[in-house]
Amino acid sequence: GLHGAPYGDAEYAFAWRRVLMPIAREFNPELVIVSAGFDSALGDECGFRVTPKGYVHLTHELMSLAGGKVVMVLEGGYNVASVSRCFEACVATLLTERCSYDDKSSKENQEAKKAGQTCPERSACNNALSSNVIPPSSAFGPPHKEAVKDLQCTIEALKPHWKCLSSVVL
C-alpha cells in the first residue's frame, strides 16, 4: 500500500464496500468486464495478500451489478499457483451464482425442479465451490489504519466526480 501496509482481504473488502461498489452502482454498468491478472493475490511478487476467499467475496459483490453479467478475462499473473487458485475461486463463484432453477434457458434445470430433484448444474457448481463459501466482508476483520488513510486520500480525489462519495466517512 501507499503507506506500507500489507493489503489483503480486509483492505480490499473495505475499499470495495466503501468506495468501489458505491461508484459502480452510481455508474450503473450494463456489463462488468474484469481484467483478472491477480497481481494482488497472496503469493504474487507484488506483495499483496488477497486470498481466494477474498476474491470470492469481491466477485460475488460484482455480480450484484449489471444484472449479474460479469466477464472475467485472465490476463497474466506472475505466480501460476496463486493465479490458478484465485481464478478457480472466481470462476466457481460465477458458475454457482449463475446456476439457478430460475434460469429459463436450462430446460434440464426446470425439469429437475418439477421432479423435486437437485438442479444438475447447481450440483456441479457447488462441487466446484465447496471450499469457497461466500464470506461477508465482516469476515475479514478491520483494515489496517494505514490502508484507511490511503483510502481517504482516494475518496478526497474522487469526491468531485462521484455523488455517492460526498458523504462517505471512514
Summary of the structure (lengths in Angstrom):
residues: 170
radius of gyration: 17.8
end to end distance: 17.1
largest distance: 57.4
contacts: 502
relative contact order: 0.21
helix: 55%
strand: 8%
